[in-house]
């Protein structure tokens, strides 16, 4: 039966596409194969647009996996019309963790749908159902709602597991839970366990589980990774040349393509398409978000400050700025929360790399950035390179910044306050422009890249002299766990490099130019 929604309590029926997916998910090796009867796929991923009932599909699969009569494992073969057909049997003592991205969301996602199916269906007398766990009567098997990995005792018993909306699995604890739980799958081989991940596609650069799964599936498809156990299905509206989504008919066609032929048979599908397209026309709609969730396209969020794909293309991990070269350094951070970063830039090459990035672990409330470690890294940089200037944002580190100014001089270590909107806006525009033009390259550091991707545009009321809007960067919200300090330090380092270029700084002249302070925007 269907879970929460307009069809609640009615018989659950599979459309042709969902039936085909289940056939693939439960495909077994044929009779005569060395592994006959065993599951072909141990990990399945489903990436489709919002509103296609993928979560309820996962709940229905979990229901079959939990049911004491569910024919979800092969118990040999029978011959029909000269063809060997696998015979199904239920799982003995199933353990089914169902993971949501927060504890609150377990009430809205797959576990909640499973709870309705179990508690209100014809076989309700076979289960003892609660808000956190559903057990077979007699204690032989259960499904549990989780927002983190199961404990080691339960985790070793997994027979099927589901991860819901994995584009939201961006926090470290969720990604670690995902890895831990995948590692549990090989432990109970007689039960032939497997994993299912369902999601709307991800925002590039956020480092979500959905992003990792999709990119891994592409590597497998390209032959760059070998994995016979993965099945991945993704549907999106393919972008077209000269596409204009502001045109109602073109936007509607894209929604229809992203929906697929089976969804198009739903009652009043045309009305649903019209409602979806009308959302795009609302004045406050984030059109990049709309494109991601309704067309299932991997597009950068409209409020992201920098183009993450462009940043990826600028990586030069094999390039090293030679020791002794003229460089600039940017510093930004916090001592007791968020993160702290030192980013260097080669003046001649425009190549950036982190000298160090220190992040506050999300689970540590009393974390303090290791001041001595930051100081040691900076000493090493000044010893190994010729540092023309270091631009440092002083709040929270004013004592250390003053110490550095005393050690290396006020003309080399300069306070560069990031709370000045106009100065920051022009600096950030130059930084983004360097990415666009390719003048900038970087080492490919993953943490640095995440901070670039986490940076969100904050529009200013002011405009430049040509009437173009100005913006600065912020986290997505004040208490967000997604850090941006390395992006800010990268900007300050680039700002210092721009000033070095403007001043004509070279290794042979730099000592004379420490006094030639630029008035550009410091």
N, C-alpha and C positions, 0 to 999 in steps of 0.2 A: 504494500500500500504506500501511497505518497505521504511524505512528511509535511512540515508546516508550509502553508500557502493556500492558493485557491483550490488545489486538488486534494487537500488534506483528507485522508481517510478513504480516498478512491483507489481502485486497483492500480498498481504501478505497472506501466507499460513502456517498453523500450521502443524508441524510434529506430529506424534502420541503422543510423550512424552509431548510436550507442550500442546496439546489438553487435555491430561489426567490431567495435572497440573491445567489447567483452570477449568475443571470439579470439581476438588477438592476444588479449591479456592472459587468457586461459589456454593458449595453444600449448600442446605437449609434443614431445618427440614421438614419432610414429613407431608402430610395432616393427621390430627388427632392428631398430637403432640401438646402439650400445646403451643409451640412456632412455630407452622407451618408457613412455608414461610420465616422465619428469617434465616439470614446467620448462618451457623454452626461455621465458623472460622472468627475471627476478626483480626487475625494477622497471616501472612504467611511469611515464610523465604525460600529462594532458594539459595543453595550453590552448585555451579557446576564450572567446570574448565573454564579457560580463553578461549575465542573464541567460545562460544556456543550460542551466540546471546541472552543471558539472559536480557541484557539491552534493546534490541529492543522488546523483549516480554513484558517487563514492560511498555514500551511506548505504545504498542498495547492495553494493558489493560487500561492504562490511557485514550487512545483515545475512547475506548468503554464507560468508565465511564463518559467522558465529552460529548459525542455525544448526541444530543437532542432526538435521536431515539434508543440509546443503550439499549438493553434488559438486564440490569445488576442487577435489583432488582425484587423480586418476587411480582406479582400482582394477586395472587390467583392461582388456579389449574384448569386444564381441564382434562377430562377423555379420555384416548386413549387406546383401547384394554383392558379395565378393569383396567388400571393403571392411577393413578393421576399424571399428569405432571405439573410442575410449569410453569406459564406464566410470561414472562419477561416484564419489563417496564423500561424507563429511570429514572435517578435520577433528582429530582427537585432541581434546583439551586445548582449544584455541586461545591464544592471547593476542588481543588486537588493540594496540595503542593508537589513538587518533589525536593528532597534534594540531593545535591552533596556535596562532602567533601571540595571543594573550589569553589569560585565564578567562576573561570576560567573554572573549569571542567563542569559547567552546559552546556557549549557549546559542549562538547564531549559525554555526557552521555544521560540518558533517555529523558530529556526534549528536547534536540536537535533532537532526533529521532522523538519525538511527533510533534515537530514543522514542520518537513518535511511532516509527514503523514497528518497533518492538512492543511498546506499551499499548498501542491502540489497534494492532493488527489481529488477525485471526489466531495467531499462535502466541498471544500474550501470556498464556498459562505456562509456556515453556521457559519463561525468563523472569528473573528478579531484577527489575530495572530501577535505576536511580540516576540522580543528576551527574554523578561522577563515575559510575561504573554500571555495566549491564552484565549480569551473570546468567549462564544457563542454570535452570533449576537442577539442584544436585551438586552445584559447584564445579562442574566439568567445563571450564572455559569462561572467559570474560572479555569484554571490550571496556576500555577506560579512556576518559577524556584527559588530555594532558596539554600543558603549555611548556613542557620541557621534556628532557629524555627520561625514560623510566629508570627506576633503580636497577642495580646490577642483577638482583635476583629475578625481577620480572623481565628485564630486558633480554635475558638469555632464553626466555620462553616464547619470543615473538613468532607468530605464524603468519600474520598479515599486519601491515601498518599503513596509516594514511597521514599525509601532510597536506594541510588545507591552506590555499592561497599563499604559496611559497614565495610570491613576489614580495610579500611582507616579512619574510624571514631574513632580516638584514642585521639584527643584533648578533653579537658574537655568541651569546648563550644559545640562540636558536640555531645558528649554523653549526655550532659544536654538537648540539642535540641531534641534528640531522646526520652528521657524520657518525656519531656514536650509534645511532639507531640503524644506520645502514650496515655498520659492522656487526650488528646482532643477527642479521639475516642468515649468514652461513652456519649459525650455531645449532639450529634444530633441523638438520637436513632431512630427516625422515618425514617432517611435516611439510617439506617443500615450500618454505615461507617466501614472501615477496612484499614489495613496497609499491605504493601508489602515491604520486604527487599530482595535485590538481591546482591550477592557477590561471588567472589572467596574466598576460605577459608583463614583463618587468620594465622598470625604468633603467636604461643603461647607466652603468657606473655606480649603482648603489651596492653592488656586491651581494645581491640576494641569492638565496638558494635557487630560485627560479632561473636567475641569470647563469649561475654555474651549471645547472642541469642542461639548459638550452645550448650553451656554448660547448659543453662536453658532447652533447648529441651531434652537433655540427662537426666536431672533430672526428667522431665515429663515422659519420656519413662520408666525410672527405677521406677516410682511410688513414687519418693521422693518429687515431687511437683505435685500439682493438677492444671491442666489448660485445660479446654475443648475448649478453643478458639484459640489454637495455632496449626498451621499446618507447619511442617518443613520438607524440602526435601534436603538431602545431598547425593551427589554421589562422590566417590573417587575410585582410583585404590587400591584395598586391598593389603597391603604389603604381600609378600610371603616369606616363609623360604628360606634362601640362595639366595634371589633375587640379581641379578647383573644388575643394570641399565646401567653399562658400556657396556653390551652386547646389540647390536642394536635390536635384535629380542625381548628380554625381555622388553626393554624400549618401543618398539612399542606396544607390547601387553598391557603394563600398560596404555599407552595413549589411546588405543582403549577402554579398560575397563572404564577409567575415562570419555570417551566421551559419552558412552551409545549407545543403538541400533539405535536410531533415527538419531543421528549425523552421524553415520556410513553410512547412505544413502545419505549424501550430495555429490554433484559432486566432483570428484577427492579427496575423503576422504583419500585414500592411499597416495596421494601426500602431503596432509596436515600433516599426521602422520610422514612421512619421514622428512618434514621440521622441525617439532617440535623436533624430536629426534636429528636432526643435530645440533639444538641450544645447546643441552646438551654437545655436543662434542667440542664446541668452547673453547679455552684455558682460556678465562676470564669469563666463565659462572659460576655464583653462583649456584651450583647444588642443594642446599637446596631450593633456590628460584624457580628454574626450577621445582622441585618436587612439590612445593606448588601450583604454578599456572597452571601447565599442568596435574598433577595427582590429584590435589585438596586435597592433604594430609596436615594435620596439623603438619608441621615440623618446628623446630627451624631454624631461619635464619642462613645461614652459617657463617655470620660475628658476630653473638651473642657470647659474651665472655663466658657466663655461661649457663648451661643446666637448662632452666626454669622449666621443669617438675621435674627434680631432686630437685631443690630448693623447689618446692611445697611439695615434699615428705618428706622433712626434717623439716617441720613445727611441732612444739610442743606447741600449744597455751595454753595448760593447765599447762605447766611447768613454774615455777618461780624460779629464782636464789634467795636464801634466803638473806635477808638483813644482812649486816655484812660480806658477802662473799668477797673473793678476786676476783677482776675483772680488766679488762683492758678497755680502751676507745679509740676509733678512732674518729678524727674530720676532716671534710673537708667541704669546702663551699665557698660561695661568699656573700658579703654583699649587692650587688645591683642588682644581676640577678641570674639566675639558682636556686640553692637551697643550704641549709646548713644542715649538719647532724651530730649528735652525736650518735655513735653506741657503745654499751657495750657488753663485752664478759665475761662470767664466766670462770675463769681460770681452775677450776676443771671440769666443765661440758662441756665446749666448746659451751655453749648456747648463742646466740646473740639476742639482742633486741634493738630497738631504744629508746634512752633517749629523743630524739626529732628530728623531720625532719621539716624544714621550707622551703616551696617552693614558688618561685615567681609566683604569678598568671599571666597567659599569657596575661590577658587584662590590667595589671597595669605596665605602662612603668617606673614609678618613685618609684617602690617598694624598700624598704630597710629592710633587715632582722632585726628583733627586737633583738638588741644586749643584752639588759638587760634580755630579756626572755631566751636567750641562756645561759647567765651567771648564771641566777637563777637555770636553770635545771642542770647545771654542779655543782653548789654548793650543790644542793640536792643529787646528785650522790656521791660526795665526803663525804657528811655527813652520808649517809645511807650505803655505801659500803666501803670496804678497796681497794682503787684504787692503784694497783701496778704501772702501768704506763698509761699515756695518750699520744698517738702519734698524733700530730696535724700538718696538712699541713698549714704553716703560711701565704702564700700570701693572701692578702685582709683582714686578721685578725691578722696581726703581732702585732698590739697594744694590742689586747685582749690576744693573746697568751703570750706576755711578762707579762701582768698583772697576768695571771694564773700561769706562772712560778714563779713570785714573791710571789704569795699567797701559792702555794703548793710545790714549790721547783723545781729547774732545773733537779733534778734526777727523778722526777715523771712526769712532763709535758715536753715532749721532741719534738723538732721540727723534723718532718719527711717529707722531701720535696718530693712531688710526681712527680716533673719534671725530676727525674733521671731515664732514661729508663731501665737500667739494673737492678737497685735495685727494681724498680716497677715490672719488668717482673718476677723476682724470687719470689717476695712477692705474686703477683697475681697467679702464678702457684701453690704456696702452698695453697692459699685460695681456688682455684678451686679444688685442690686435696682433701682438707678437705670436700668439698661438695661431691665429688665422693665417698670417703671412708665412709662417714657418721659420721666422727669425729665431724662435726659441726651440730648444730641444731639451730632453730630460732623460734621466737614468732609467725610468720605468719602474721606480719604486711603487709598490702596491699601496702603501699607506698614504703616500703623497697623492696618488691618483684618487683615492677615496675622498680625501679632503677637498680636492678639486671638484669632484662630483657632488659632494655634500653642500657646496656653496650655493646659496640661493640669492637671487637678485632682490634688492630692496630699492624700489623706485623712489627717487627724490622729486620734490616739487620743482626744483631748479632744472633748467635746460642749458645747453651750451650756447655759444654765440651763433650757431646755425639752427637753433631750435630743436636739437635732438635731445631726447630725454637722458638724464644722468642717473646712475645707480651705484649702490655699494653692495657689499655682500654680508649676509647673515646666515646663521643656522636656520633650519626650517621652523624652529620654535626655540624659545629661550632654554627650555629644559631638554632639548633634543640630545640624544647620545651620539649623534653623528657629528664628528669634529670637522672644523674648517681651518684650524690654526696654521697648518702647513700651507694651505692656499694663501692665507694672509702673509705668512713669512715669505712665500715664493714671490708674491707681488712686491713686497718691500725690497727683496733682493734684486728683482728686475728693475725697480725704480732706481736703486743705487747704480745698477749697471747702466741704465739710460743716462744718469748724471755723469758717470765716468766717460761714456762715449762723447757726451756734450762737452766735457772738459778736456777731451783729447788725451785721456789718461793712457799711459803705457807703462811697462815695467820700469823703463829708464827715466820716466818723468813723474812717476806717481808720487814720489816723496816730495816733489815740489808742488804737486797739485792738491795735497791735503788741505792747503789753505785756500784753494780756489773753490770755495763753497758755492754750489749751484743755488740759484734762487728760483729754480723751475717750479717746484711744488713742495719742497720739503717743509 
